[in-house]
């Protein structure tokens, strides 16, 4: 059970790290003038945000599997 708790905690940490990355990219994206939102830099930032969001979704799905198993063992 402790092993499952550790796995869930590692996933939570990884998700939080990824969410901070999203915030950083979003902040950079907001600094780009509206007139340049269709430019290469804005497009690259949007692509990075989408890629990290996909990663967060995948991590969350895997974490939920472990968390569900942990709940089964606890209850």
Legacy VTK file of the C-alpha trace (Angstrom):
# vtk DataFile Version 3.0
C-alpha trace
ASCII
DATASET POLYDATA
POINTS 75 float
0.000 0.000 0.000
2.876 2.361 0.788
4.311 1.674 -2.641
1.038 2.719 -4.281
0.954 5.875 -2.170
4.465 6.719 -3.324
3.545 6.163 -6.955
0.479 8.394 -6.645
2.606 11.076 -4.945
5.176 10.945 -7.765
2.442 11.344 -10.357
0.974 14.286 -8.431
4.395 15.911 -8.316
4.958 15.369 -12.040
1.532 16.819 -12.831
2.211 19.892 -10.691
5.541 20.400 -12.450
3.860 20.176 -15.843
1.149 22.618 -14.780
3.837 25.116 -13.757
5.371 24.730 -17.209
1.977 25.465 -18.764
1.694 28.602 -16.635
5.136 29.756 -17.781
4.291 29.210 -21.449
0.922 30.926 -20.975
2.611 33.920 -19.364
5.012 34.157 -22.296
2.112 33.846 -24.717
0.265 36.716 -23.032
3.317 38.937 -23.527
3.069 38.581 -27.294
1.218 41.477 -28.916
-2.164 40.623 -30.433
-0.905 41.520 -33.881
1.734 38.787 -33.627
-0.523 36.027 -32.250
-0.496 34.221 -35.593
3.290 34.339 -35.802
5.794 31.555 -35.352
6.605 32.326 -31.720
2.964 32.298 -30.622
2.284 29.151 -32.633
5.271 27.402 -31.041
4.113 28.391 -27.551
0.589 27.162 -28.275
2.016 23.877 -29.559
4.117 23.521 -26.398
1.085 24.188 -24.205
-0.971 21.605 -26.116
1.834 19.035 -25.853
2.173 19.559 -22.103
-1.615 19.428 -21.653
-1.595 16.041 -23.408
1.145 14.911 -21.052
-0.824 16.098 -18.007
-3.897 14.214 -19.212
-1.881 11.010 -19.667
-0.212 11.384 -16.267
-3.566 12.043 -14.628
-5.103 8.959 -16.212
-2.240 6.763 -14.990
-2.286 8.346 -11.546
-6.027 7.689 -11.285
-5.453 3.987 -11.957
-2.992 3.787 -9.068
-5.174 5.948 -6.819
-8.178 3.731 -7.522
-6.168 0.627 -6.637
-4.934 2.334 -3.480
-8.527 3.133 -2.458
-9.488 -0.507 -3.005
-6.696 -1.646 -0.714
-7.551 0.919 1.945
-11.255 0.240 1.979
LINES 1 76
75 0 1 2 3 4 5 6 7 8 9 10 11 12 13 14 15 16 17 18 19 20 21 22 23 24 25 26 27 28 29 30 31 32 33 34 35 36 37 38 39 40 41 42 43 44 45 46 47 48 49 50 51 52 53 54 55 56 57 58 59 60 61 62 63 64 65 66 67 68 69 70 71 72 73 74
